[in-house]
Amino acid sequence: MFARILGKPKQESNALATLDKLNETLEMLEKKESVLQKKASAEVEKAKAYTKAKNKRAAIQCLKRKKLYEEQIGQLANFQLRIHDQMILLEGAKATTETVDALRSGAAAMKAMQKATNIDDVDKTMDEINEQTENMKQIQEALATPIGAAADFDEDELEAELEELEGAELEEQLLQPATTAPAAPVKVPAGRVPTRPAPQKRTEEEEELAALQAEMAL
């Protein structure tokens, strides 16, 4: 277990060390290539000088050395290409490994969360909530139920008593005599004889009320 835990950092450090080594080798090859290019250019200049001096043999020797330098430059270029290819592969493998590790960590975290909240626990929690809700509802109903003397009251008897009170109040209203407000005095200008107002006609309801009061008086 500890080997697995400690293995990943070690592998990552090895990959970084390899990349550093490849970078160092690449820089060394580039420096050698630069030196060889300078040497090849120098041989060309020498060949030109010998040609001007009519020293054909020396000029040819310079050109031969230039060719050797160019062959070495070509080899170094191939070496650099191989190193670039290796670095690209290694960086891609490193990125792939890091991606897989990240996905593995995410899957482990998801599994842990699912284990912490499985369906049985959810069902149990919902059952507890429903039970507590039902208990609270029963408590509220119990508190709303009348107790003591209030629990012995007969609702039908109370309704009948209320109807009697309403009937008695209506009877008192019918027995009261109809009163009319006195008419306000009419001011008549001087020189005019005031005229008596015509007697008002009683409505049909007032006549029925008066007849009912007369019968009850008898």
Secondary structure, DSSP 8 states (H G I E B T S, - for coil): -HHHHHHHHHHHHHHHHHHHHHHHHHHHHHHHHHHHHHHHHHHHHHHHHHHHTT-HHHHHHHHHHHHHHHHHHHHHHHHHHHHHHHHHHHHHHHHHHHHHHHHHHHHHHHHHHHHHT-HHHHHHHHHHHHHHHHHHHHHHHHHHS--GGGGG--HHHHHHHHHHHHHHHHHHHHHS-------------TT------------HHHHHHHHHHHHHH-
